[in-house]
Amino acid sequence: MKLIVGLGNPGDKYKKTRHNAGFMAADKLAEHFGMEEFKSLDKGKSLMTKGEIAGEKVILIKPQSYMNLSGIPTAAVASYFKIDRKDIIAIYDDADIESGTLRVRQEGSAAGHNGVKSLIEELGGDDFVRIRLGIKPEKPFPGALEDYVLGKLTKDEQSVLTRVLDQLPEVIEKVIKEA
């Protein structure tokens, strides 16, 4: 069994922000693979759905903590369903990767991403798969990185992200088959 975690921030305020690319990815996967609607999971303070991808049973969650605490609900869900850290796939935004790019890493540091830092801390290691969705600004952003990532996607950015998310089902199938 695999646990796929789309990282983001809960609530309407953050719904169409760059930092919620992971939630958008989770929604795309659930829709593409015909999973049921996300339901609240009290034990893990997450929204959850289940299904099958590439012949593997999967649990797909959107933690309902804020990004920098994502590891807490993720670890709770992994523990409850007895899912090993190596069977977790985290999907999240990355402001260091060009917009329109999707990258897969098998393990590594948090690279400054607070959601991933929380995952590493709460899961007790960094040996889980990451799928990073590029949101790097085209021009240098004049403010703080936090202001950029929490900013709303422009129409052009939404269009680019949609094209990337359209590639995600094929990528996730490949990741699961190779794991």
N, C-alpha and C positions, 0 to 999 in steps of 0.2 A: 504494500500500500504506500502511496506517495501523498505527501501533504504539500499542496501548492498554496503559497501565501502571497497575496497581492497587497503591497504596502501602500498606505495612504492615511488620510485623516478623516475621521467621521464627521458627518453633518453637512448640511446644504452649503454652508459658508465656503467649504473647501472642494465642493463637488467638481468643478471644472478647472481646478488649478493644476499646474505642472506637477506638483508633488503628489497628486492622486493618480498618476499614470498607472501605478500598480493596481489600484481599484478598477480602473478602466480595463486593464488587462484581464483581471479576474472576471469581470462582466463579459468580456469578449469570449473567453474560454468557456464559461458556463453556457452562453448562447450557442456557440459553435458546436459544442459537444452534447447539446440537448439536455443539460442538467436542469433540475428543478430550480425554482426561485430560491434565492438565499434566505435562510431563516436564522433567527437569533439562537446562538448557542451560549447559554448562561455559563457553563463550566469554563469556557475559554474566552468569554467576553469578545465574541466574534460573530460575524455573519458567516454562515457555512452552507455549502451544498456538496453533494456527493455525485460521483459518476464514474465513468471509465474512459481512459485515454490510452490508446495503443495497447489494449488488452490488460491494462493495469488499473486496479481500483484506485481512485483518487478522492481526496477530500480537498476542497477548495475553500479557503477562508479569506475574509477581509477583517483583520483585527479592528476592533472598535475602541482601541486606546488611541492616543495621539501617536504620530510617527515615532517619536523618540522613545516610546514605551512598547513598541510593537513586539518585542521579544517576550514580554510577559504573557499575553494571550496566546502567542504562537507556541511557547513552551508548554502552556497548560493543555492546549489541544493535542500537541505531540505526545505528551505524557498520558493523557486520557485514552487516546487511541493506540498507544504503544508504538509510535512511529519514531524510528531512529533518525538522528540528525542527518545522516547521509541520504535519507529518503525525503528530504525537504527541498523544495524549490521556491526561492524567493524572487518575486518580480517587483522591480521598483525603478523610479526615475533616477537618472544620473546626469548632473549638470556639467560633468567633465567630458561627456560623449556627445558628438555632433547630433543635432536634431535629425531624426529620420534613421537613426542607427540603432540596432539591437545587438547586444553582445552577451555571450554566455561565458561564465566562469565557474569552475568546479569548486573553488575555495579561494580564500585570501582575506585580506584585511578589509575593514569597513571603508577605507579610503575617504574618511570624513563624513560618511552618510550616517546620520544618527539612528535611523531605523535599523540599518544593518549592524551598527555597533550594539544596539539593544539585543538583536537576534543572537549575535556572537556571545554576549554576556550571559543571556538567559538560557541559551542552548548548550553552553559550556564548550564551544569550539567553533571554528570557522569552516568546517568541512561539509558544507551544504552548497547546493547549486544556486547560482544567482543569474537571473536574466535581467540585464540592465537596459533600460529604455532611454536613449539619448534625448536630453532636453536643453542642451547647451545653447545659449543665446547666440544669434548671428553676429551681433555687435556687443562689445563690452557693456555689461549692465552697470549703470552708474551707482546703484545702491548696494545694500547688503544682499548676500546670496539668499538669505531667508526671505527677503522681500520678493526676489525673483521667483523662487520655487513656489511660494505661496500665492503668486500672481495668477490671474486667470489666463488660460490659453487663448491666444489670438485665433482668428478664423484660419489663418495660414498654418499655425502650429497645430491646431486641431486636425486639419486636413493631413498634415505630415504624420501625426501620431496615429491617425486612423489607418493610414497605409502601413505603418509599422505593425500595428495590432492585427491587421489582416494577415501578416506573415506568422504571427505568434502560434496559431494552432499547429502548423507544420513544424515549427521549431520545438514546441513542447513535446510533440510526438517523438521527435528525434532524440531529445534529451532523455525522455522516459525509456525509450528502447535501448539507449546506450548505458543507462545507469545500472 
